[in-house]
Amino acid sequence: MSTPTDERDQGIWLTQEAHDRLKAELDQLVAARPAMAAEINARREEGDLRENGGYHAAKDEQGKQEARIRQLSDLLRKARVGQPPTTATTAETGTVITIKFQGEDEEEKFLLGSREIAGTTDLTVYSPESALGSAILGAAPGTSVTYQAPNGREITVEVVKVEPFVP
């Protein structure tokens, strides 16, 4: 059984489909760099940069694209690509978890994995680094865990069921 730290150290799990989709996005952004540079150059030649909205908009867009390129490059470098686990006895990356919040009867079902695979499933996806994800990582059905939500509130959940993810 892996510990939460071991799981995070192993990188981000992605299906092959999600990896291919992200790689295509990265390739498209990198290929668009020359066009973005030409746009900025064209706007620069329009005159006074202090009052040139088109230039500033193009520079902002370039910054967003470069940030996404860095994010995708980092994610793809760390990614573990492959099939999700075929059996699941504890909450691990690549498993579908059913939980119940303390004091409620309704259950919530989600995939524990990278948000980047959200486009490949109808399930809600929680990252193992999220407050809930890190709290339940390694938990078996029947285990209750308490975690601190981003708003500072303490929340207790029971892991009801753990099953393999079927893409």
N, C-alpha and C positions, 0 to 999 in steps of 0.2 A: 504494500500500500504506500502511495506517495504522500508526502506532507504538502501543505499549501505552498511552502517555499520551494520545494522541489518542482512542483507543477509550474509555478511562475518562472523559475529558472529555465525550464525547458522551452520557453517561447510561447507563441500564440498559435493555437491549433486552427487550421483553415481546411475546408474541403478543397478539393482540386478545382471545382467550379468557382469558388470564391477567390482562390489564388489567381486563376486565369483572368477573372473579371478585374481584379485589382491591378494585375500586371498590364492588362490592356489599357486601363485608365492611366497608369504611370507612363506607358509608352506614348499615349496620345498627348499627355501634358508635356513631356519632353520634346516631342515633335513640334509642338506649338510654340516653343520658346523663340525661334527666329521670327515668327509672325508677331509675337508680342513685342519683341525688341524693335521691330520695324514700326509698329503702331506707336510706341513711345517716342521713337525718333521723329516720326511724322508730326506728332503732337508738339514735340519740343520746337520744331521749326515754325510753329504757328506764332511764336512771339513770346511775350512776357510770361514767364512761368508762374509768377505770383497770381495771375488772374486767368490761368489756363486750366479750366475745369476738365477738359478732355485729357490733358497730360496727367493730372493728378488721379483721375479715374483709372487711366491705363496703368499708372504706377501701383495703385492699390490692387488692381486685378493681378498684376504681375506678382506682387507680394503674396497674395492668396494662393496663386498657382505654385509658387516656389515652396510655400509652407506645405501644401498638399503633396508635392513631389518629395519633400523630406519625410513627411509622415508615411507615405506609401513605401518609400525606399527602406525606411527603418522597419516597418511592419513586415515587408516581404523578406527582409534579411533575417528577422527573428522567427518567421513563421515555420511551423511544423505542418507540412501538407500531408494529407492522407485521410484514411477512413476513420470515422469515429470508433470508439470502443465497441466491441461486439457484445460484451457483457458489462453489467454495471451493478456494483454492490454499494458503492459510495459515490458521493457527488464529486465528479471530476470534470475537467474540461472535456467537452464533447458529449456530455450526457444531458438527458432531459430530466429535469427535477420538478417534482410536484411538492409544493409547500402549503402550509396552512398558517396564517397569522394568528397569534394568540388572541383568544376572545372572539374569533370569527369562525363560521362554519364553512365558508366558501374557500375552495382551494385555488391556487394559481400554479400554472404549468409553464415552464420556460426552459430554454436551452442555455447551458452554462458554456460560454465560449466568446470568441471575438465578435464585437458588434459588426465587423466587416462581413460576416456571413449572414447578416440579417436579411439580405436580399435573396437568399436561397431557401428561406423557410418562412412559414406563417407564424411560427412561434416568436414570442418576445425573447430577446437575447440579452443575458446579463453577463458582463465581463467578470472573470475570476478576480479582477482587481477592484471591482465595485464593492461597496460596503456589504451588500447581501452576498455577493459571490464569494468574497474572501471568508465570510463568516461560515458559509456552509461547505466550503471546499473540504473534502475528506469525510463529511458527515454521512452516516448510514441512515436508512429509513428508521423512524422512531426517535431520532435525535432532535432535541430542541436546542437552538442556539439564539443568543441575544447579540445584536450588533447595534452600533450607533449610526443612525441615518445621517445624511449630510446636513439636515436641519438640527442635529444635536439630540434628537429624540431616541430613546432606547426602544428597540423593536425586537420582539421574540417571535421566532417562527419554528414550526416543527417540519422536519423533512418527512414527507408522507411516502414518497415513492421516488426511486431512481431507476432510469431505464436508458438503454443505448439510444443515441440519436439516429434516426433513419432519414437521410436526406431525401 
